[in-house]
Amino acid sequence: MAICKRFGYPDLFITFTCNSNWNEIKSFVEEKGLSVSDRPDIISRVFKMKLDQMMNDFKKKEMFGKVIAGRLFL
């Protein structure tokens, strides 16, 4: 609410979900002989890395223009 009050309403609302079939996840669990549900910590780490990269792309590479306000909620 504070961001909307200061900068106005957002132009984008982006949702980012995890896919257990991502190569990084599948290769790790397959080489250990596990299933994806056995290692939720790996899934969350890969998700966080991809989310951070996406936010970095938005902010640094200005894919959608200059970012004047942004917040990452986890």
ZADO-870844 format. One record per residue: residue number from 1; residue in one letter; x, y, z of N, C-alpha, C, O, CB in turn. Coordinates in steps of 0.02 Angstrom, whole numbers. Glycine has a CB too. Layout:
! ZADO-870844
<pt resi="NUM" resn="A" n_u="X" n_v="Y" n_w="Z" ca_u="X" ca_v="Y" ca_w="Z" c_u="X" c_v="Y" c_w="Z" o_u="X" o_v="Y" o_w="Z" cb_u="X" cb_v="Y" cb_w="Z"/>
...
//
This chain:
! ZADO-870844
<pt resi="1" resn="M" n_u="41" n_v="-59" n_w="0" ca_u="0" ca_v="0" ca_w="0" c_u="43" c_v="63" c_w="0" o_u="26" o_v="113" o_w="-32" cb_u="-47" cb_v="0" cb_w="60"/>
<pt resi="2" resn="A" n_u="99" n_v="60" n_w="35" ca_u="142" ca_v="118" ca_w="38" c_u="174" c_v="133" c_w="-29" o_u="181" o_v="191" o_w="-48" cb_u="197" cb_v="108" cb_w="91"/>
<pt resi="3" resn="I" n_u="191" n_v="80" n_w="-66" ca_u="220" ca_v="90" ca_w="-132" c_u="168" c_v="121" c_w="-179" o_u="185" o_v="166" o_w="-218" cb_u="245" cb_v="22" cb_w="-161"/>
<pt resi="4" resn="C" n_u="106" n_v="98" n_w="-176" ca_u="53" ca_v="127" ca_w="-218" c_u="40" c_v="200" c_w="-200" o_u="29" o_v="241" o_w="-244" cb_u="-12" cb_v="87" cb_w="-211"/>
<pt resi="5" resn="K" n_u="42" n_v="216" n_w="-136" ca_u="31" ca_v="284" ca_w="-114" c_u="87" c_v="330" c_w="-140" o_u="73" o_v="386" o_w="-162" cb_u="27" cb_v="289" cb_w="-38"/>
<pt resi="6" resn="R" n_u="148" n_v="306" n_w="-139" ca_u="205" ca_v="348" ca_w="-158" c_u="215" c_v="352" c_w="-233" o_u="229" o_v="405" o_w="-260" cb_u="268" cb_v="322" cb_w="-126"/>
<pt resi="7" resn="F" n_u="208" n_v="294" n_w="-268" ca_u="225" ca_v="290" ca_w="-339" c_u="165" c_v="280" c_w="-386" o_u="173" o_v="282" o_w="-447" cb_u="274" cb_v="235" cb_w="-349"/>
<pt resi="8" resn="G" n_u="107" n_v="268" n_w="-359" ca_u="48" ca_v="254" ca_w="-401" c_u="38" c_v="179" c_w="-408" o_u="77" o_v="138" o_w="-384" cb_u="56" cb_v="287" cb_w="-469"/>
<pt resi="9" resn="Y" n_u="-16" n_v="163" n_w="-442" ca_u="-33" ca_v="92" ca_w="-450" c_u="16" c_v="58" c_w="-497" o_u="42" o_v="89" o_w="-543" cb_u="-105" cb_v="85" cb_w="-476"/>
<pt resi="10" resn="P" n_u="29" n_v="-7" n_w="-486" ca_u="77" ca_v="-43" ca_w="-528" c_u="53" c_v="-53" c_w="-600" o_u="-7" o_v="-57" o_w="-613" cb_u="93" cb_v="-110" cb_w="-497"/>
<pt resi="11" resn="D" n_u="102" n_v="-56" n_w="-645" ca_u="86" ca_v="-70" ca_w="-715" c_u="84" c_v="-145" c_w="-728" o_u="48" o_v="-168" o_w="-773" cb_u="138" cb_v="-37" cb_w="-760"/>
<pt resi="12" resn="L" n_u="122" n_v="-183" n_w="-690" ca_u="126" ca_v="-255" ca_w="-699" c_u="115" c_v="-291" c_w="-633" o_u="133" o_v="-267" o_w="-580" cb_u="194" cb_v="-275" cb_w="-729"/>
<pt resi="13" resn="F" n_u="84" n_v="-349" n_w="-638" ca_u="79" ca_v="-395" ca_w="-581" c_u="101" c_v="-463" c_w="-609" o_u="64" o_v="-494" o_w="-646" cb_u="6" cb_v="-398" cb_w="-550"/>
<pt resi="14" resn="I" n_u="161" n_v="-484" n_w="-590" ca_u="190" ca_v="-544" ca_w="-619" c_u="191" c_v="-601" c_w="-568" o_u="211" o_v="-591" o_w="-511" cb_u="262" cb_v="-530" cb_w="-644"/>
<pt resi="15" resn="T" n_u="168" n_v="-658" n_w="-590" ca_u="168" ca_v="-718" ca_w="-548" c_u="221" c_v="-765" c_w="-575" o_u="225" o_v="-776" o_w="-636" cb_u="98" cb_v="-752" cb_w="-546"/>
<pt resi="16" resn="F" n_u="260" n_v="-795" n_w="-531" ca_u="315" ca_v="-839" ca_w="-550" c_u="306" c_v="-904" c_w="-512" o_u="304" o_v="-904" o_w="-451" cb_u="385" cb_v="-807" cb_w="-536"/>
<pt resi="17" resn="T" n_u="301" n_v="-960" n_w="-547" ca_u="292" ca_v="-1024" ca_w="-515" c_u="351" c_v="-1071" c_w="-529" o_u="390" o_v="-1059" o_w="-575" cb_u="226" cb_v="-1057" cb_w="-539"/>
<pt resi="18" resn="C" n_u="356" n_v="-1122" n_w="-490" ca_u="410" ca_v="-1171" ca_w="-497" c_u="386" c_v="-1231" c_w="-537" o_u="328" o_v="-1250" o_w="-534" cb_u="436" cb_v="-1193" cb_w="-427"/>
<pt resi="19" resn="N" n_u="431" n_v="-1258" n_w="-575" ca_u="417" ca_v="-1318" ca_w="-614" c_u="466" c_v="-1372" c_w="-593" o_u="527" o_v="-1364" o_w="-600" cb_u="423" cb_v="-1303" cb_w="-691"/>
<pt resi="20" resn="S" n_u="440" n_v="-1427" n_w="-567" ca_u="484" ca_v="-1480" ca_w="-544" c_u="520" c_v="-1516" c_w="-601" o_u="564" o_v="-1557" o_w="-588" cb_u="444" cb_v="-1531" cb_w="-504"/>
<pt resi="21" resn="N" n_u="503" n_v="-1500" n_w="-663" ca_u="537" ca_v="-1529" ca_w="-721" c_u="594" c_v="-1486" c_w="-746" o_u="622" o_v="-1500" o_w="-799" cb_u="488" cb_v="-1541" cb_w="-776"/>
<pt resi="22" resn="W" n_u="612" n_v="-1432" n_w="-711" ca_u="669" ca_v="-1393" ca_w="-731" c_u="731" c_v="-1437" c_w="-732" o_u="738" o_v="-1480" o_w="-689" cb_u="679" cb_v="-1331" cb_w="-684"/>
<pt resi="23" resn="N" n_u="775" n_v="-1426" n_w="-780" ca_u="834" ca_v="-1468" ca_w="-788" c_u="878" c_v="-1469" c_w="-725" o_u="905" o_v="-1521" o_w="-708" cb_u="875" cb_v="-1443" cb_w="-847"/>
<pt resi="24" resn="E" n_u="885" n_v="-1412" n_w="-692" ca_u="927" ca_v="-1409" ca_w="-632" c_u="901" c_v="-1455" c_w="-577" o_u="941" o_v="-1487" o_w="-542" cb_u="930" cb_v="-1337" cb_w="-606"/>
<pt resi="25" resn="I" n_u="836" n_v="-1458" n_w="-570" ca_u="806" ca_v="-1501" ca_w="-518" c_u="809" c_v="-1574" c_w="-538" o_u="830" o_v="-1616" o_w="-498" cb_u="732" cb_v="-1480" cb_w="-505"/>
<pt resi="26" resn="K" n_u="788" n_v="-1589" n_w="-599" ca_u="786" ca_v="-1658" ca_w="-621" c_u="855" c_v="-1690" c_w="-621" o_u="863" o_v="-1747" o_w="-600" cb_u="757" cb_v="-1663" cb_w="-691"/>
<pt resi="27" resn="S" n_u="906" n_v="-1654" n_w="-644" ca_u="972" ca_v="-1683" ca_w="-647" c_u="999" c_v="-1698" c_w="-577" o_u="1032" o_v="-1749" o_w="-567" cb_u="1021" cb_v="-1637" cb_w="-685"/>
<pt resi="28" resn="F" n_u="985" n_v="-1655" n_w="-529" ca_u="1009" ca_v="-1667" ca_w="-461" c_u="976" c_v="-1728" c_w="-430" o_u="1010" o_v="-1771" o_w="-404" cb_u="997" cb_v="-1605" cb_w="-418"/>
<pt resi="29" resn="V" n_u="910" n_v="-1731" n_w="-433" ca_u="876" ca_v="-1787" ca_w="-399" c_u="887" c_v="-1852" c_w="-436" o_u="889" o_v="-1905" o_w="-403" cb_u="801" cb_v="-1772" cb_w="-394"/>
<pt resi="30" resn="E" n_u="893" n_v="-1851" n_w="-502" ca_u="904" ca_v="-1914" ca_w="-538" c_u="973" c_v="-1943" c_w="-524" o_u="979" o_v="-2004" o_w="-518" cb_u="896" cb_v="-1903" cb_w="-612"/>
<pt resi="31" resn="E" n_u="1024" n_v="-1901" n_w="-519" ca_u="1091" ca_v="-1928" ca_w="-506" c_u="1097" c_v="-1955" c_w="-435" o_u="1140" o_v="-1998" o_w="-422" cb_u="1144" cb_v="-1875" cb_w="-517"/>
<pt resi="32" resn="K" n_u="1055" n_v="-1932" n_w="-389" ca_u="1055" ca_v="-1958" ca_w="-320" c_u="1007" c_v="-2016" c_w="-312" o_u="1006" o_v="-2049" o_w="-259" cb_u="1036" cb_v="-1902" cb_w="-271"/>
<pt resi="33" resn="G" n_u="967" n_v="-2031" n_w="-363" ca_u="918" ca_v="-2085" ca_w="-359" c_u="858" c_v="-2068" c_w="-316" o_u="830" o_v="-2112" o_w="-284" cb_u="952" cb_v="-2148" cb_w="-333"/>
<pt resi="34" resn="L" n_u="840" n_v="-2005" n_w="-314" ca_u="784" ca_v="-1982" ca_w="-273" c_u="726" c_v="-1959" c_w="-317" o_u="733" o_v="-1954" o_w="-378" cb_u="806" cb_v="-1926" cb_w="-226"/>
<pt resi="35" resn="S" n_u="670" n_v="-1945" n_w="-285" ca_u="615" ca_v="-1913" ca_w="-321" c_u="614" c_v="-1839" c_w="-301" o_u="645" o_v="-1819" o_w="-252" cb_u="547" cb_v="-1947" cb_w="-305"/>
<pt resi="36" resn="V" n_u="579" n_v="-1800" n_w="-339" ca_u="577" ca_v="-1728" ca_w="-328" c_u="548" c_v="-1712" c_w="-259" o_u="570" o_v="-1665" o_w="-226" cb_u="536" cb_v="-1694" cb_w="-382"/>
<pt resi="37" resn="S" n_u="499" n_v="-1751" n_w="-237" ca_u="467" ca_v="-1738" ca_w="-172" c_u="513" c_v="-1754" c_w="-113" o_u="499" o_v="-1734" o_w="-57" cb_u="404" cb_v="-1779" cb_w="-166"/>
<pt resi="38" resn="D" n_u="568" n_v="-1790" n_w="-125" ca_u="615" ca_v="-1806" ca_w="-72" c_u="659" c_v="-1746" c_w="-53" o_u="685" o_v="-1744" o_w="3" cb_u="659" cb_v="-1864" cb_w="-92"/>
<pt resi="39" resn="R" n_u="667" n_v="-1698" n_w="-98" ca_u="712" ca_v="-1641" ca_w="-86" c_u="678" c_v="-1574" c_w="-97" o_u="695" o_v="-1539" o_w="-146" cb_u="773" cb_v="-1647" cb_w="-131"/>
<pt resi="40" resn="P" n_u="632" n_v="-1554" n_w="-54" ca_u="600" ca_v="-1489" ca_w="-63" c_u="649" c_v="-1431" c_w="-55" o_u="638" o_v="-1376" o_w="-81" cb_u="544" cb_v="-1481" cb_w="-13"/>
<pt resi="41" resn="D" n_u="705" n_v="-1443" n_w="-19" ca_u="755" ca_v="-1390" ca_w="-11" c_u="788" c_v="-1372" c_w="-77" o_u="802" o_v="-1313" o_w="-90" cb_u="808" cb_v="-1411" cb_w="39"/>
<pt resi="42" resn="I" n_u="799" n_v="-1422" n_w="-120" ca_u="829" ca_v="-1409" ca_w="-185" c_u="780" c_v="-1371" c_w="-229" o_u="800" o_v="-1325" o_w="-266" cb_u="849" cb_v="-1476" cb_w="-219"/>
<pt resi="43" resn="I" n_u="717" n_v="-1390" n_w="-226" ca_u="666" ca_v="-1355" ca_w="-265" c_u="663" c_v="-1282" c_w="-245" o_u="660" o_v="-1238" o_w="-288" cb_u="598" cb_v="-1388" cb_w="-257"/>
<pt resi="44" resn="S" n_u="663" n_v="-1268" n_w="-181" ca_u="658" ca_v="-1199" ca_w="-158" c_u="721" c_v="-1159" c_w="-175" o_u="717" o_v="-1099" o_w="-190" cb_u="646" cb_v="-1196" cb_w="-83"/>
<pt resi="45" resn="R" n_u="779" n_v="-1191" n_w="-173" ca_u="841" ca_v="-1156" ca_w="-191" c_u="843" c_v="-1137" c_w="-265" o_u="861" o_v="-1082" o_w="-283" cb_u="902" cb_v="-1199" cb_w="-174"/>
<pt resi="46" resn="V" n_u="823" n_v="-1184" n_w="-307" ca_u="822" ca_v="-1171" ca_w="-379" c_u="770" c_v="-1117" c_w="-395" o_u="782" o_v="-1073" o_w="-436" cb_u="808" cb_v="-1235" cb_w="-419"/>
<pt resi="47" resn="F" n_u="712" n_v="-1121" n_w="-362" ca_u="661" ca_v="-1070" ca_w="-372" c_u="687" c_v="-1001" c_w="-353" o_u="677" o_v="-953" o_w="-390" cb_u="598" cb_v="-1088" cb_w="-332"/>
<pt resi="48" resn="K" n_u="719" n_v="-996" n_w="-296" ca_u="745" ca_v="-932" ca_w="-272" c_u="799" c_v="-905" c_w="-320" o_u="800" o_v="-845" o_w="-333" cb_u="774" cb_v="-939" cb_w="-201"/>
<pt resi="49" resn="M" n_u="842" n_v="-948" n_w="-345" ca_u="894" ca_v="-926" ca_w="-393" c_u="862" c_v="-899" c_w="-457" o_u="884" o_v="-847" o_w="-482" cb_u="941" cb_v="-984" cb_w="-409"/>
<pt resi="50" resn="K" n_u="811" n_v="-934" n_w="-483" ca_u="779" ca_v="-912" ca_w="-544" c_u="739" c_v="-848" c_w="-532" o_u="736" o_v="-804" o_w="-575" cb_u="734" cb_v="-967" cb_w="-571"/>
<pt resi="51" resn="L" n_u="708" n_v="-842" n_w="-474" ca_u="670" ca_v="-782" ca_w="-457" c_u="717" c_v="-722" c_w="-450" o_u="702" o_v="-668" o_w="-475" cb_u="631" cb_v="-792" cb_w="-392"/>
<pt resi="52" resn="D" n_u="773" n_v="-731" n_w="-417" ca_u="822" ca_v="-677" ca_w="-410" c_u="849" c_v="-655" c_w="-478" o_u="859" o_v="-596" o_w="-490" cb_u="880" cb_v="-699" cb_w="-365"/>
<pt resi="53" resn="Q" n_u="861" n_v="-703" n_w="-523" ca_u="885" ca_v="-687" ca_w="-590" c_u="832" c_v="-648" c_w="-628" o_u="849" o_v="-600" o_w="-663" cb_u="904" cb_v="-751" cb_w="-628"/>
<pt resi="54" resn="M" n_u="769" n_v="-668" n_w="-622" ca_u="716" ca_v="-632" ca_w="-656" c_u="710" c_v="-560" c_w="-631" o_u="703" o_v="-514" o_w="-670" cb_u="649" cb_v="-669" cb_w="-647"/>
<pt resi="55" resn="M" n_u="713" n_v="-552" n_w="-565" ca_u="709" ca_v="-484" ca_w="-536" c_u="769" c_v="-442" c_w="-557" o_u="763" o_v="-383" o_w="-570" cb_u="704" cb_v="-488" cb_w="-459"/>
<pt resi="56" resn="N" n_u="828" n_v="-473" n_w="-561" ca_u="887" ca_v="-439" ca_w="-584" c_u="879" c_v="-416" c_w="-656" o_u="898" o_v="-360" o_w="-674" cb_u="949" cb_v="-484" cb_w="-576"/>
<pt resi="57" resn="D" n_u="851" n_v="-459" n_w="-698" ca_u="839" ca_v="-441" ca_w="-767" c_u="791" c_v="-382" c_w="-772" o_u="802" o_v="-336" o_w="-811" cb_u="810" cb_v="-501" cb_w="-806"/>
<pt resi="58" resn="F" n_u="739" n_v="-382" n_w="-732" ca_u="691" ca_v="-327" ca_w="-733" c_u="722" c_v="-262" c_w="-711" o_u="711" o_v="-210" o_w="-742" cb_u="631" cb_v="-344" cb_w="-689"/>
<pt resi="59" resn="K" n_u="762" n_v="-265" n_w="-658" ca_u="790" ca_v="-203" ca_w="-629" c_u="852" c_v="-178" c_w="-666" o_u="856" o_v="-119" o_w="-680" cb_u="807" cb_v="-215" cb_w="-557"/>
<pt resi="60" resn="K" n_u="899" n_v="-222" n_w="-681" ca_u="962" ca_v="-201" ca_w="-710" c_u="959" c_v="-194" c_w="-786" o_u="985" o_v="-146" o_w="-815" cb_u="1016" cb_v="-250" cb_w="-692"/>
<pt resi="61" resn="K" n_u="927" n_v="-242" n_w="-819" ca_u="924" ca_v="-241" ca_w="-892" c_u="866" c_v="-200" c_w="-918" o_u="860" o_v="-187" o_w="-978" cb_u="919" cb_v="-312" cb_w="-918"/>
<pt resi="62" resn="E" n_u="822" n_v="-179" n_w="-872" ca_u="765" ca_v="-136" ca_w="-888" c_u="724" c_v="-165" c_w="-947" o_u="712" o_v="-130" o_w="-996" cb_u="788" cb_v="-65" cb_w="-905"/>
<pt resi="63" resn="M" n_u="705" n_v="-227" n_w="-940" ca_u="668" ca_v="-261" ca_w="-992" c_u="601" c_v="-228" c_w="-1007" o_u="578" o_v="-227" o_w="-1064" cb_u="656" cb_v="-333" cb_w="-973"/>
<pt resi="64" resn="F" n_u="569" n_v="-199" n_w="-956" ca_u="505" ca_v="-166" ca_w="-964" c_u="511" c_v="-91" c_w="-953" o_u="461" o_v="-57" o_w="-941" cb_u="454" cb_v="-195" cb_w="-916"/>
<pt resi="65" resn="G" n_u="571" n_v="-64" n_w="-959" ca_u="583" ca_v="6" ca_w="-947" c_u="614" c_v="16" c_w="-878" o_u="628" o_v="-32" o_w="-843" cb_u="517" cb_v="46" cb_w="-952"/>
<pt resi="66" resn="K" n_u="624" n_v="79" n_w="-860" ca_u="657" ca_v="95" ca_w="-797" c_u="611" c_v="78" c_w="-738" o_u="552" o_v="94" o_w="-738" cb_u="675" cb_v="170" cb_w="-795"/>
<pt resi="67" resn="V" n_u="639" n_v="44" n_w="-689" ca_u="602" ca_v="25" ca_w="-629" c_u="609" c_v="82" c_w="-578" o_u="665" o_v="100" o_w="-559" cb_u="628" cb_v="-43" cb_w="-599"/>
<pt resi="68" resn="I" n_u="553" n_v="109" n_w="-556" ca_u="556" ca_v="163" ca_w="-506" c_u="536" c_v="138" c_w="-437" o_u="552" o_v="170" o_w="-387" cb_u="510" cb_v="221" cb_w="-527"/>
<pt resi="69" resn="A" n_u="502" n_v="82" n_w="-434" ca_u="483" ca_v="52" ca_w="-370" c_u="474" c_v="-23" c_w="-381" o_u="445" o_v="-44" o_w="-431" cb_u="418" cb_v="84" cb_w="-341"/>
<pt resi="70" resn="G" n_u="499" n_v="-62" n_w="-335" ca_u="491" ca_v="-134" ca_w="-341" c_u="497" c_v="-166" c_w="-274" o_u="535" o_v="-143" o_w="-231" cb_u="541" cb_v="-163" cb_w="-389"/>
<pt resi="71" resn="R" n_u="461" n_v="-219" n_w="-264" ca_u="463" ca_v="-254" ca_w="-201" c_u="456" c_v="-328" c_w="-215" o_u="416" o_v="-348" o_w="-257" cb_u="406" cb_v="-230" cb_w="-153"/>
<pt resi="72" resn="L" n_u="495" n_v="-367" n_w="-181" ca_u="493" ca_v="-439" ca_w="-188" c_u="464" c_v="-467" c_w="-123" o_u="493" o_v="-460" o_w="-70" cb_u="563" cb_v="-469" cb_w="-203"/>
<pt resi="73" resn="F" n_u="406" n_v="-500" n_w="-129" ca_u="373" ca_v="-529" ca_w="-70" c_u="384" c_v="-604" c_w="-70" o_u="367" o_v="-638" o_w="-118" cb_u="297" cb_v="-512" cb_w="-70"/>
<pt resi="74" resn="L" n_u="412" n_v="-630" n_w="-17" ca_u="420" ca_v="-702" ca_w="-8" c_u="395" c_v="-724" c_w="58" o_u="398" o_v="-783" o_w="75" cb_u="493" cb_v="-722" cb_w="-16"/>
//
